[in-house]
Amino acid sequence: MTSKIWGGRFSAGPSSVMEEINVSIGFDQRLAKQDVRGSRAHCTMLVLQGIISKDDGEAIQAGLTRLEKDIADGNIHFRRALEDVHMNIESKLSDLIGLPAGRLHTARSRNDQVATDFRMWVRAAMDTLDEELRKLQSVLIDKAEAEAATIMPGFTHLQAAQPVTFGHHLMAYVEMFGRDRSRLKDARARLNECPLGAGAIAGTSFPINRHLTAEKLDFDRPMANSMDAVSDRDFAIDFLSATAIIATHLSRFAEEMVLWASAQFGFITFTDAFSTGSSMMPQKRNPDAAELVRGKSGRLYGALIGLLTVMKGLPLTYSKDMQEDKETVFGAFDTIELCLAATTGMVVDMKPNRERMRASADAGFITATDLADWVTRTLNIPFRESHHITGRIVALAESKNCDLAGLTLADMQGVEPRITQDIFSVLTVEASAASRTSFGGTAPANVTAAAAAARERFLKKDRI
């Protein structure tokens, strides 16, 4: 049977294999809401420009209203034979209102139609992710405030480096997720140009008003080149790039939570809500939610590389390869939204073990930098020389199997005679953390102030 979509050019329908590889309604039905909205704007413009009659326009709008309700209520059945969401909507509109439905496609193509629908969908997805990131920042700030003075070891190379506070550590992720939100904001601004009216490739001879449709669909402006409008998916690549970077930050945090929840660290515990047991080992409490967030980063990286690969060799303008864009983006959105929700839940659920963190901070000569700073500041010795003196004192403590505070004044003066009893005032982890008052430092007072500032920067609706 000849396809109604392709019209009179073809005398026979596609083979079953062709139909299977060509059909997209199984996934692009997620664009149904956007497709109806775009059609509303297009119809309004056609009437105002005198391209279709007011009566036909009213009939089309009434039919679209019924379809909009059916989509919202889930009372719509999509047919594979009609290939995609656009033809399904048009067919259902025709069933509802008859002949006027055929006038809706005047001065547009499925090429500019899908580009418009997809941009609107991605724009809404960006807004959703921004709100999910905002929620995650909010619970991180709450936890950071509560743990502003909780001492823990800070690590470089996963080796104990200097004392920090747990609150300071959590605030690092608040900043990362803030930059993630700014990337989404930047990508959204670039995306917010309207392809509708570009036609299949070259525009249209009808006297359309593209600025009107762009305004009605909340775009900043129409896209300036019809070929670019229908053929690029850089906005989707921008979106996937942003989700991949979000996934990187979530995965790093997840890795830390996995380590912290282990018996060897013991820094945090999760309740049964965010951990599972073992089928063999009854003692186990596994941080599976964190592990899955960490693991799903690979899926998001793959989505980005996948779409880049699809687009890299395509000549202008539209090619059917571009149908591969939507499943990738839809899947990435579903994955990152779930990962953000899980991470937010874990932050709320986690219980810090303050005593274990404090005890761990005493290991590894973690206040050695404070000793070197004291020598530089008090004895007016260049830091490189102070570093050497401190290294010798650390070696002495290591040989005596004690920490730096466990050495006697005589022990230290054996390395540097000018050291005084005052040195011991900087060798506790509490003193070390409290002394780091430089902007962005870990001092508890800094953390409290940083949390308050972050609420102002990130949590007010008009900020990011």
C-alpha positions as CSV (number, residue, x, y, z in Angstrom):
1,M,0.0,0.0,0.0
2,T,1.3,3.4,-0.9
3,S,2.4,5.5,2.2
4,K,0.2,8.5,3.0
5,I,3.4,10.1,4.3
6,W,5.3,10.0,1.1
7,G,2.4,10.8,-1.1
8,G,2.3,9.9,-4.8
9,R,6.1,9.4,-5.4
10,F,6.1,5.8,-4.3
11,S,3.9,3.0,-5.6
12,A,4.7,0.4,-3.0
13,G,5.1,0.4,0.8
14,P,8.4,-0.4,2.6
15,S,9.6,-3.9,3.4
16,S,9.1,-5.1,7.0
17,V,12.8,-4.6,7.6
18,M,12.7,-1.1,6.3
19,E,9.7,-0.3,8.5
20,E,11.5,-1.7,11.5
21,I,14.7,0.3,11.1
22,N,12.8,3.5,10.0
23,V,10.1,3.7,12.6
24,S,10.7,6.1,15.5
25,I,7.4,6.4,17.3
26,G,8.5,4.0,20.0
27,F,10.7,6.7,21.4
28,D,9.9,10.1,19.8
29,Q,6.4,10.0,21.2
30,R,8.0,11.7,24.1
31,L,7.9,14.8,21.9
32,A,4.1,14.7,21.6
33,K,3.5,17.6,24.0
34,Q,6.1,19.8,22.2
35,D,4.7,18.8,18.8
36,V,1.2,20.0,19.8
37,R,2.6,23.2,21.2
38,G,4.6,23.9,18.1
39,S,1.6,23.2,15.9
40,R,-0.5,25.7,17.9
41,A,2.0,28.4,17.4
42,H,2.4,27.6,13.7
43,C,-1.4,27.6,13.2
44,T,-1.8,31.0,14.9
45,M,0.9,32.4,12.7
46,L,-0.7,30.9,9.5
47,V,-4.0,32.6,10.4
48,L,-2.5,35.9,11.2
49,Q,-0.5,35.9,8.0
50,G,-3.6,35.1,6.0
51,I,-2.1,31.8,4.8
52,I,-5.1,29.8,6.1
53,S,-8.6,30.9,7.0
54,K,-9.7,31.9,10.5
55,D,-12.3,29.1,10.4
56,D,-9.7,26.4,9.5
57,G,-7.4,27.8,12.2
58,E,-10.1,27.6,14.9
59,A,-10.9,24.0,13.9
60,I,-7.2,23.1,14.1
61,Q,-6.8,24.8,17.5
62,A,-9.9,23.0,18.8
63,G,-8.6,19.7,17.6
64,L,-5.2,20.3,19.1
65,T,-6.8,21.2,22.4
66,R,-8.4,17.7,22.5
67,L,-5.2,16.1,21.5
68,E,-3.3,18.0,24.2
69,K,-5.7,16.7,26.9
70,D,-5.5,13.1,25.5
71,I,-1.7,13.3,25.7
72,A,-1.8,14.7,29.3
73,D,-4.2,12.0,30.3
74,G,-2.3,9.2,28.6
75,N,-5.3,8.4,26.4
76,I,-3.6,8.3,23.1
77,H,-2.5,5.4,21.0
78,F,0.4,5.9,18.6
79,R,0.6,3.8,15.4
80,R,3.9,2.4,14.1
81,A,2.6,2.5,10.5
82,L,2.8,6.3,10.7
83,E,6.5,6.3,11.6
84,D,6.9,9.2,14.0
85,V,5.1,11.4,16.4
86,H,4.5,14.2,13.9
87,M,2.5,12.0,11.5
88,N,0.7,10.4,14.4
89,I,-0.4,13.8,15.7
90,E,-1.4,15.0,12.2
91,S,-3.4,11.7,11.6
92,K,-5.2,12.0,14.8
93,L,-6.0,15.6,14.2
94,S,-7.4,14.6,10.8
95,D,-9.6,12.0,12.5
96,L,-10.9,14.7,14.8
97,I,-11.5,17.6,12.4
98,G,-11.2,16.3,8.9
99,L,-10.0,18.4,6.0
100,P,-8.7,21.5,7.8
101,A,-6.0,19.3,9.5
102,G,-4.3,19.0,6.2
103,R,-3.7,22.8,6.1
104,L,-1.6,22.7,9.3
105,H,1.5,21.5,7.5
106,T,1.6,24.5,5.2
107,A,5.0,26.2,5.2
108,R,6.7,23.6,7.4
109,S,8.5,20.3,7.0
110,R,9.1,17.5,9.4
111,N,12.7,18.7,9.4
112,D,12.1,22.0,11.0
113,Q,9.2,20.5,13.0
114,V,11.4,17.9,14.7
115,A,14.2,20.3,15.3
116,T,11.8,22.7,17.0
117,D,10.1,20.0,19.1
118,F,13.5,18.5,20.2
119,R,14.9,21.9,21.2
120,M,11.8,22.6,23.3
121,W,12.1,19.1,24.9
122,V,15.9,19.6,25.7
123,R,15.2,23.0,27.0
124,A,12.6,21.6,29.5
125,A,15.1,18.8,30.4
126,M,17.7,21.4,31.2
127,D,15.3,23.2,33.5
128,T,14.5,20.0,35.3
129,L,18.1,19.1,35.8
130,D,18.9,22.6,37.1
131,E,16.2,22.1,39.7
132,E,17.5,18.7,40.7
133,L,21.0,20.1,41.0
134,R,19.7,22.9,43.1
135,K,18.0,20.3,45.5
136,L,21.3,18.5,45.7
137,Q,23.2,21.7,46.6
138,S,20.6,22.5,49.2
139,V,21.0,19.2,51.1
140,L,24.8,19.4,50.8
141,I,24.8,22.9,52.3
142,D,22.6,21.7,55.1
143,K,25.0,18.9,55.9
144,A,28.0,21.1,55.5
145,E,26.6,23.6,58.1
146,A,26.0,20.8,60.5
147,E,29.5,19.4,60.0
148,A,31.4,22.7,59.8
149,A,33.7,21.8,62.7
150,T,33.9,18.0,62.1
151,I,37.6,17.2,61.6
152,M,38.6,14.6,59.0
153,P,41.8,13.9,57.0
154,G,42.1,15.6,53.7
155,F,43.8,13.5,51.0
156,T,46.1,14.0,48.1
157,H,47.0,10.8,46.2
158,L,44.6,9.2,48.6
159,Q,47.3,9.7,51.3
160,A,46.5,11.8,54.4
161,A,47.6,15.3,53.6
162,Q,46.2,18.0,55.9
163,P,43.3,18.2,58.4
164,V,40.1,19.6,56.8
165,T,36.5,19.6,58.0
166,F,33.8,17.4,56.6
167,G,31.7,20.5,56.0
168,H,34.5,21.9,53.9
169,H,34.8,18.7,51.9
170,L,31.0,18.7,51.1
171,M,31.1,22.3,50.1
172,A,33.6,21.5,47.4
173,Y,30.8,19.5,45.7
174,V,28.4,22.4,46.1
175,E,30.8,24.5,44.0
176,M,31.2,21.7,41.4
177,F,27.4,21.3,41.0
178,G,27.1,25.1,40.8
179,R,29.4,25.1,37.7
180,D,27.3,22.2,36.3
181,R,24.2,24.4,36.6
182,S,26.1,27.3,34.9
183,R,27.0,25.0,32.0
184,L,23.3,24.1,31.6
185,K,22.4,27.7,31.7
186,D,25.0,28.6,29.0
187,A,23.8,25.7,26.8
188,R,20.2,26.7,27.2
189,A,21.0,30.2,26.0
190,R,22.7,28.9,22.9
191,L,19.8,26.4,22.3
192,N,17.0,29.0,22.6
193,E,16.7,29.9,18.9
194,C,13.7,28.6,16.9
195,P,14.0,26.4,13.8
196,L,10.3,26.5,12.9
197,G,9.7,28.0,9.4
198,A,13.1,26.8,8.0
199,G,11.2,24.2,6.1
200,A,12.9,21.2,4.7
201,I,16.1,23.0,3.8
202,A,15.6,26.4,2.1
203,G,12.8,28.2,3.9
204,T,9.4,28.7,2.2
205,S,7.8,30.9,-0.3
206,F,4.8,31.5,1.9
207,P,4.7,34.9,3.8
208,I,5.3,33.5,7.2
209,N,6.4,35.3,10.4
210,R,9.1,33.3,12.1
211,H,9.6,35.9,14.8
212,L,6.0,35.4,15.9
213,T,6.3,31.6,16.2
214,A,9.6,32.0,18.0
215,E,8.1,34.4,20.5
216,K,5.0,32.2,21.1
217,L,7.3,29.2,21.8
218,D,9.5,31.2,24.2
219,F,12.5,31.2,22.0
220,D,14.7,34.3,21.9
221,R,14.7,34.6,18.1
222,P,14.3,32.5,15.0
223,M,17.4,30.7,13.7
224,A,19.2,32.8,11.1
225,N,20.0,30.1,8.5
226,S,17.4,27.6,7.3
227,M,20.1,24.9,6.5
228,D,21.7,25.2,9.9
229,A,18.3,25.2,11.5
230,V,17.3,21.7,10.3
231,S,20.7,20.0,10.2
232,D,22.6,20.6,13.4
233,R,22.2,19.0,16.8
234,D,24.9,20.8,18.6
235,F,22.3,21.8,21.2
236,A,21.8,18.1,22.0
237,I,25.6,17.6,22.1
238,D,25.8,20.5,24.5
239,F,23.2,18.9,26.7
240,L,25.0,15.5,26.6
241,S,28.3,17.2,27.4
242,A,26.8,18.9,30.4
243,T,25.3,15.6,31.6
244,A,28.6,13.8,31.2
245,I,30.4,16.4,33.3
246,I,27.6,16.2,35.9
247,A,28.1,12.5,35.9
248,T,31.8,12.9,36.5
249,H,31.2,15.0,39.6
250,L,28.5,12.6,40.8
251,S,30.8,9.6,40.2
252,R,33.7,11.2,42.1
253,F,31.4,11.9,45.1
254,A,30.0,8.4,44.8
255,E,33.5,6.9,44.9
256,E,34.2,8.8,48.1
257,M,31.0,7.6,49.7
258,V,31.9,4.0,48.8
259,L,35.3,4.5,50.5
260,W,33.9,6.3,53.5
261,A,31.2,3.6,54.1
262,S,33.8,0.8,54.1
263,A,34.9,-0.8,57.4
264,Q,38.5,0.4,56.7
265,F,37.4,4.1,56.6
266,G,34.2,4.0,58.7
267,F,33.5,7.7,58.1
268,I,29.8,7.4,57.3
269,T,27.0,4.9,57.5
270,F,23.9,4.5,55.3
271,T,20.6,3.2,56.5
272,D,18.8,0.3,54.8
273,A,17.2,2.9,52.5
274,F,20.4,3.3,50.5
275,S,22.3,0.1,51.1
276,T,21.8,-3.6,50.4
277,G,23.1,-6.9,51.9
278,S,24.9,-9.9,50.6
279,S,23.3,-13.2,49.6
280,M,26.2,-15.1,51.2
281,M,27.9,-12.8,53.8
282,P,25.4,-11.7,56.5
283,Q,27.6,-9.0,57.9
284,K,27.7,-6.9,54.7
285,R,26.1,-3.5,54.1
286,N,26.8,-2.5,50.6
287,P,26.6,1.1,49.3
288,D,24.9,0.0,46.1
289,A,23.3,3.3,45.3
290,A,26.6,5.0,45.3
291,E,28.2,2.2,43.2
292,L,25.4,2.4,40.7
293,V,25.7,6.2,40.4
294,R,29.4,5.7,39.8
295,G,28.8,3.0,37.2
296,K,26.2,4.9,35.3
297,S,28.7,7.6,34.4
298,G,29.9,5.3,31.6
299,R,26.5,5.2,30.0
300,L,26.5,9.0,30.0
301,Y,29.9,9.3,28.5
302,G,28.9,6.8,25.8
303,A,25.8,8.9,25.0
304,L,28.0,11.9,24.3
305,I,30.5,10.0,22.2
306,G,27.7,8.3,20.4
307,L,26.0,11.4,19.2
308,L,29.3,13.1,18.3
309,T,30.0,10.1,16.1
310,V,26.6,10.2,14.4
311,M,27.0,13.8,13.5
312,K,30.7,14.0,12.6
313,G,30.4,12.9,8.9
314,L,27.0,14.3,7.9
315,P,26.9,16.7,4.9
316,L,24.3,19.5,5.0
317,T,21.5,19.2,5.6
318,Y,19.2,16.6,7.1
319,S,20.1,12.9,7.0
320,K,18.2,10.1,8.5
321,D,21.2,9.3,10.7
322,M,19.9,12.2,12.9
323,Q,17.0,10.1,14.0
324,E,19.6,8.5,16.3
325,D,19.8,11.7,18.4
326,K,16.7,11.3,20.4
327,E,17.0,7.9,22.1
328,T,20.5,8.9,23.2
329,V,19.4,12.2,24.7
330,F,16.2,10.7,26.3
331,G,18.3,7.9,27.9
332,A,20.9,10.3,29.2
333,F,18.3,12.5,30.7
334,D,16.5,9.6,32.5
335,T,19.9,8.3,33.8
336,I,21.2,11.6,35.1
337,E,17.9,12.6,36.7
338,L,17.9,9.2,38.5
339,C,21.5,9.6,39.6
340,L,20.9,13.1,40.9
341,A,17.8,11.9,42.9
342,A,19.8,9.0,44.3
343,T,22.7,11.2,45.3
344,T,20.4,13.7,47.0
345,G,18.9,10.9,48.9
346,M,22.2,9.5,50.0
347,V,23.4,12.9,51.3
348,V,20.3,13.2,53.5
349,D,20.6,9.6,54.6
350,M,24.3,9.4,55.4
351,K,25.3,9.6,59.1
352,P,28.9,10.9,59.7
353,N,31.0,9.0,62.3
354,R,32.7,12.1,63.8
355,E,34.9,10.1,66.2
356,R,36.2,7.9,63.5
357,M,37.0,10.8,61.2
358,R,38.8,12.6,64.1
359,A,40.9,9.6,65.0
360,S,41.8,9.0,61.3
361,A,43.0,12.6,61.1
362,D,45.7,11.9,63.7
363,A,47.5,9.5,61.4
364,G,50.2,10.2,58.8
365,F,51.9,13.2,60.4
366,I,49.0,15.3,59.0
367,T,50.1,18.5,60.7
368,A,53.6,18.5,59.2
369,T,52.7,21.5,57.0
370,D,51.7,23.4,60.1
371,L,55.0,22.7,61.7
372,A,56.8,23.9,58.5
373,D,54.7,27.1,58.4
374,W,55.4,27.8,62.1
375,V,59.2,27.5,61.5
376,T,59.0,29.8,58.5
377,R,56.8,32.4,60.2
378,T,58.4,32.3,63.7
379,L,62.1,31.8,62.9
380,N,62.1,33.8,59.6
381,I,63.5,30.8,57.7
382,P,62.7,30.4,53.9
383,F,60.0,27.8,53.4
384,R,62.2,25.5,51.4
385,E,64.6,25.2,54.4
386,S,61.6,24.9,56.8
387,H,60.4,22.0,54.6
388,H,63.7,20.3,55.0
389,I,63.8,20.8,58.8
390,T,60.2,19.5,59.1
391,G,61.1,16.4,57.0
392,R,63.9,15.5,59.4
393,I,61.5,16.0,62.4
394,V,58.9,13.7,60.7
395,A,61.6,11.1,60.1
396,L,62.5,11.3,63.8
397,A,58.9,10.8,64.9
398,E,58.6,7.9,62.5
399,S,61.6,6.3,64.1
400,K,60.1,6.8,67.5
401,N,56.8,5.4,66.4
402,C,54.9,8.5,67.5
403,D,53.1,11.5,66.0
404,L,54.6,14.9,65.8
405,A,52.9,16.1,69.0
406,G,54.4,13.0,70.8
407,L,57.9,14.3,70.3
408,T,59.6,16.3,73.1
409,L,60.8,19.8,72.8
410,A,64.3,18.4,73.1
411,D,63.7,16.0,70.2
412,M,62.7,18.9,68.0
413,Q,65.5,21.2,69.2
414,G,67.9,18.4,68.3
415,V,67.0,19.1,64.7
416,E,66.5,22.9,64.9
417,P,67.7,24.5,68.2
418,R,65.6,27.7,67.8
419,I,62.3,25.8,68.1
420,T,60.3,26.7,71.2
421,Q,57.5,25.2,73.3
422,D,55.1,27.3,71.2
423,I,55.4,24.8,68.4
424,F,53.0,22.5,70.1
425,S,50.2,25.0,69.8
426,V,50.0,24.3,66.1
427,L,50.4,20.5,66.0
428,T,46.8,19.5,66.9
429,V,44.4,18.8,64.0
430,E,41.9,21.2,65.5
431,A,44.4,24.0,65.6
432,S,45.5,23.2,62.1
433,A,42.0,23.3,60.6
434,A,41.1,26.5,62.6
435,S,44.2,28.3,61.3
436,R,43.2,27.9,57.6
437,T,41.3,31.1,57.5
438,S,42.3,32.3,54.0
439,F,39.4,32.7,51.6
440,G,38.2,29.3,50.6
441,G,40.0,27.6,53.5
442,T,38.8,24.9,55.8
443,A,38.5,26.8,59.1
444,P,35.1,26.0,60.7
445,A,34.2,29.7,60.7
446,N,35.0,29.8,57.0
447,V,32.8,26.8,56.3
448,T,29.8,28.4,58.1
449,A,30.3,31.6,56.2
450,A,30.7,29.7,52.9
451,A,27.5,27.8,53.4
452,A,25.6,31.0,54.0
453,A,27.1,32.6,50.9
454,A,26.3,29.5,48.9
455,R,22.7,29.7,49.9
456,E,22.6,33.2,48.5
457,R,24.5,32.3,45.3
458,F,22.9,29.0,44.4
459,L,19.5,28.5,46.1
460,K,17.7,31.7,45.3
461,K,15.6,31.1,42.1
462,D,17.0,34.0,40.2
463,R,20.6,33.2,40.8
464,I,21.6,30.3,38.4
